[in-house]
């Protein structure tokens, strides 16, 4: 029997908490790969202004899902919750690398530079933009699968991947009723369109 999705069902895409990483003034492009590894292994900051709001989101969730990166798992665990599913399918879009020691910049500047290069097709030692979009499609199907049996799904993920999944959900006839920002703990809310809403867009 095929189960229908309740039109009140919500998929909430939440960005993880802020990572508590050592501050660096300037590093080389070669050192940036080490910085990424350090970022991936660091803890998140447990105190933040929207704590009660996020706690309420988690308490209302029928299913909590996250990537298998430390920062998303900890973002669930600091609320004494256990993810129903931890899946690398939802991991953040990777960043390429470059061996360059002459120029030194702030890590956040390197992050912007490498993300722009990645969008334009440079993907040395990383998953490409095209491959990541395909992974986002699979991740979206996974979330929709959960929505067929649960009313509120909260997914704790990452900035780029959350936006790619959001685009896929919209293509699958989900309405964005709240938009995320680039901030940590920011989230978007998507609800399935009614048949009337779908017909209007045909």
Kinemage of the C-alpha trace (Angstrom):
@kinemage 1
@onewidth
@group {chain A} dominant
@subgroup {mainchain}
@vectorlist {calphas} color= white
{ca unk a 1} P 0.000 0.000 0.000
{ca unk a 2} L 1.321 3.447 -0.956
{ca unk a 3} L 1.102 5.891 1.938
{ca unk a 4} L 0.142 9.495 1.197
{ca unk a 5} L 1.997 12.372 2.771
{ca unk a 6} L -0.059 14.547 5.106
{ca unk a 7} L -0.079 18.104 3.734
{ca unk a 8} L 0.700 19.364 7.247
{ca unk a 9} L 3.953 17.440 7.211
{ca unk a 10} L 7.067 19.585 7.643
{ca unk a 11} L 10.682 19.044 6.737
{ca unk a 12} L 12.950 21.387 8.680
{ca unk a 13} L 16.491 21.941 7.395
{ca unk a 14} L 18.672 23.204 10.243
{ca unk a 15} L 22.295 24.284 10.075
{ca unk a 16} L 24.582 22.937 12.800
{ca unk a 17} L 25.916 24.939 15.735
{ca unk a 18} L 28.970 27.176 15.591
{ca unk a 19} L 32.271 25.290 15.604
{ca unk a 20} L 34.711 26.214 18.376
{ca unk a 21} L 37.922 26.273 16.346
{ca unk a 22} L 41.228 27.950 17.104
{ca unk a 23} L 41.614 31.353 15.462
{ca unk a 24} L 44.266 31.709 12.759
{ca unk a 25} L 45.252 35.030 11.235
{ca unk a 26} L 46.808 33.794 7.997
{ca unk a 27} L 47.602 30.385 6.515
{ca unk a 28} L 48.721 29.149 3.104
{ca unk a 29} L 46.501 27.258 0.665
{ca unk a 30} L 48.503 24.116 1.478
{ca unk a 31} L 47.736 24.580 5.192
{ca unk a 32} L 44.047 25.132 4.488
{ca unk a 33} L 43.453 21.361 4.092
{ca unk a 34} L 44.777 20.873 7.635
{ca unk a 35} L 42.459 23.649 8.813
{ca unk a 36} L 39.465 21.850 7.236
{ca unk a 37} L 40.414 18.643 9.060
{ca unk a 38} L 40.674 20.587 12.303
{ca unk a 39} L 37.277 22.184 11.660
{ca unk a 40} L 35.724 18.759 11.068
{ca unk a 41} L 37.131 17.378 14.327
{ca unk a 42} L 36.349 20.374 16.575
{ca unk a 43} L 33.507 20.633 19.072
{ca unk a 44} L 30.623 23.061 18.710
{ca unk a 45} L 29.916 25.933 21.100
{ca unk a 46} L 27.207 24.855 23.491
{ca unk a 47} L 25.899 28.333 24.342
{ca unk a 48} L 23.969 30.421 21.800
{ca unk a 49} L 21.044 32.850 21.765
{ca unk a 50} L 18.454 30.691 19.987
{ca unk a 51} L 18.820 27.719 22.335
{ca unk a 52} L 15.177 27.627 23.525
{ca unk a 53} L 13.879 27.945 19.953
{ca unk a 54} L 16.008 25.029 18.738
{ca unk a 55} L 15.113 22.970 21.798
{ca unk a 56} L 11.425 23.393 20.928
{ca unk a 57} L 12.115 22.303 17.342
{ca unk a 58} L 13.798 19.135 18.550
{ca unk a 59} L 11.037 18.403 21.044
{ca unk a 60} L 8.399 18.670 18.289
{ca unk a 61} L 10.326 16.448 15.866
{ca unk a 62} L 9.079 12.952 15.133
{ca unk a 63} L 12.400 12.114 13.506
{ca unk a 64} L 15.846 13.679 13.945
{ca unk a 65} L 18.377 13.078 11.174
{ca unk a 66} L 21.919 14.389 10.738
{ca unk a 67} L 25.079 13.917 8.714
{ca unk a 68} L 27.919 11.862 10.127
{ca unk a 69} L 30.153 14.879 10.733
{ca unk a 70} L 30.904 15.675 14.369
{ca unk a 71} L 29.360 19.150 14.372
{ca unk a 72} L 25.888 17.953 13.357
{ca unk a 73} L 25.878 14.992 15.740
{ca unk a 74} L 26.893 17.243 18.625
{ca unk a 75} L 24.211 19.758 17.635
{ca unk a 76} L 21.652 17.064 18.431
{ca unk a 77} L 23.387 15.605 21.463
{ca unk a 78} L 23.708 18.887 23.387
{ca unk a 79} L 19.911 18.759 23.700
{ca unk a 80} L 20.106 15.208 25.098
{ca unk a 81} L 18.594 13.842 21.900
{ca unk a 82} L 19.682 10.853 19.823
{ca unk a 83} L 19.556 11.035 16.008
{ca unk a 84} L 17.296 8.442 14.428
{ca unk a 85} L 19.663 8.298 11.455
{ca unk a 86} L 23.273 9.431 11.010
{ca unk a 87} L 24.145 9.311 7.334
{ca unk a 88} L 27.185 10.494 5.329
{ca unk a 89} L 24.800 11.071 2.429
{ca unk a 90} L 23.969 14.370 4.147
{ca unk a 91} L 27.575 15.503 4.699
{ca unk a 92} L 28.595 18.985 3.661
{ca unk a 93} L 29.789 19.696 0.130
{ca unk a 94} L 33.533 19.140 0.118
{ca unk a 95} L 36.168 21.747 -0.691
{ca unk a 96} L 39.006 21.220 -3.175
{ca unk a 97} L 42.645 21.747 -2.295
{ca unk a 98} L 45.634 23.480 -3.846
{ca unk a 99} L 49.345 23.244 -3.111
{ca unk a 100} L 50.395 26.868 -2.755
{ca unk a 101} L 52.658 28.245 -0.032
{ca unk a 102} L 53.553 31.712 -1.334
{ca unk a 103} L 50.266 33.412 -0.463
{ca unk a 104} L 48.820 33.468 3.067
{ca unk a 105} L 45.253 34.506 3.867
{ca unk a 106} L 42.719 34.191 6.647
{ca unk a 107} L 41.086 30.704 6.582
{ca unk a 108} L 37.649 32.256 5.996
{ca unk a 109} L 39.005 33.994 2.883
{ca unk a 110} L 40.430 30.704 1.600
{ca unk a 111} L 37.068 29.076 2.271
{ca unk a 112} L 35.311 31.634 0.070
{ca unk a 113} L 37.944 31.336 -2.673
{ca unk a 114} L 37.843 27.541 -2.785
{ca unk a 115} L 34.037 27.456 -2.665
{ca unk a 116} L 33.853 29.825 -5.654
{ca unk a 117} L 36.423 27.715 -7.519
{ca unk a 118} L 34.374 24.620 -6.659
{ca unk a 119} L 31.187 26.146 -8.066
{ca unk a 120} L 33.096 26.861 -11.283
{ca unk a 121} L 34.267 23.266 -11.623
{ca unk a 122} L 37.565 23.010 -9.736
{ca unk a 123} L 37.389 19.892 -7.543
{ca unk a 124} L 40.907 18.570 -6.943
{ca unk a 125} L 40.840 16.040 -4.072
{ca unk a 126} L 37.113 16.583 -3.508
{ca unk a 127} L 33.676 15.630 -4.733
{ca unk a 128} L 32.657 17.853 -7.658
{ca unk a 129} L 29.715 20.244 -7.687
{ca unk a 130} L 27.899 17.947 -10.126
{ca unk a 131} L 28.492 14.915 -7.921
{ca unk a 132} L 27.330 16.807 -4.841
{ca unk a 133} L 24.083 17.821 -6.553
{ca unk a 134} L 23.432 14.166 -7.347
{ca unk a 135} L 24.056 13.292 -3.712
{ca unk a 136} L 21.627 16.057 -2.674
{ca unk a 137} L 18.955 14.428 -4.863
{ca unk a 138} L 19.449 11.121 -3.044
{ca unk a 139} L 19.406 12.887 0.327
{ca unk a 140} L 16.130 14.595 -0.596
{ca unk a 141} L 14.504 11.281 -1.522
{ca unk a 142} L 15.621 9.943 1.848
{ca unk a 143} L 13.917 12.826 3.688
{ca unk a 144} L 10.734 12.441 1.636
{ca unk a 145} L 10.710 8.745 2.527
{ca unk a 146} L 10.647 9.666 6.218
{ca unk a 147} L 7.899 12.245 5.594
{ca unk a 148} L 5.530 9.480 4.472
{ca unk a 149} L 5.378 8.113 8.009
{ca unk a 150} L 6.237 11.106 10.198
{ca unk a 151} L 4.726 14.569 10.545
{ca unk a 152} L 7.780 16.620 11.511
{ca unk a 153} L 11.267 15.775 10.270
{ca unk a 154} L 14.197 17.820 11.534
{ca unk a 155} L 17.410 17.430 9.585
{ca unk a 156} L 20.598 18.884 11.090
{ca unk a 157} L 22.979 19.569 8.254
{ca unk a 158} L 25.227 22.127 6.614
{ca unk a 159} L 25.064 25.414 4.747
{ca unk a 160} L 25.615 24.322 1.139
{ca unk a 161} L 24.026 20.878 1.384
{ca unk a 162} L 20.908 22.249 3.084
{ca unk a 163} L 20.417 24.728 0.250
{ca unk a 164} L 20.852 22.039 -2.396
{ca unk a 165} L 18.317 19.826 -0.606
{ca unk a 166} L 15.927 22.769 -0.283
{ca unk a 167} L 16.055 23.317 -4.046
{ca unk a 168} L 15.276 19.649 -4.645
{ca unk a 169} L 12.343 19.707 -2.221
{ca unk a 170} L 10.866 22.730 -3.995
{ca unk a 171} L 11.138 20.827 -7.294
{ca unk a 172} L 9.277 17.969 -5.567
{ca unk a 173} L 6.333 20.296 -4.761
{ca unk a 174} L 7.284 21.390 -1.265
{ca unk a 175} L 6.591 24.984 -0.241
{ca unk a 176} L 9.257 26.996 1.587
{ca unk a 177} L 7.414 28.696 4.462
{ca unk a 178} L 10.535 29.864 6.304
{ca unk a 179} L 13.872 30.659 4.717
{ca unk a 180} L 17.266 29.942 6.243
{ca unk a 181} L 20.186 32.352 6.455
{ca unk a 182} L 23.873 31.462 6.456
{ca unk a 183} L 24.024 31.665 10.264
{ca unk a 184} L 24.611 28.698 12.536
{ca unk a 185} L 21.344 27.310 13.955
{ca unk a 186} L 19.420 28.965 11.110
{ca unk a 187} L 16.725 26.809 9.532
{ca unk a 188} L 14.170 26.658 6.749
{ca unk a 189} L 10.739 25.029 6.909
{ca unk a 190} L 9.200 23.228 3.927
{ca unk a 191} L 5.647 21.925 3.693
{ca unk a 192} L 4.128 19.771 0.993
{ca unk a 193} L 1.930 21.665 -1.480
{ca unk a 194} L -1.762 20.809 -1.662
{ca unk a 195} L -3.171 19.447 -4.922
{ca unk a 196} L -4.809 22.851 -5.515
{ca unk a 197} L -1.469 24.629 -5.161
{ca unk a 198} L 0.189 22.169 -7.535
{ca unk a 199} L -2.609 22.629 -10.126
{ca unk a 200} L -2.164 26.423 -10.035
{ca unk a 201} L 1.481 26.041 -11.030
{ca unk a 202} L 0.838 23.626 -13.881
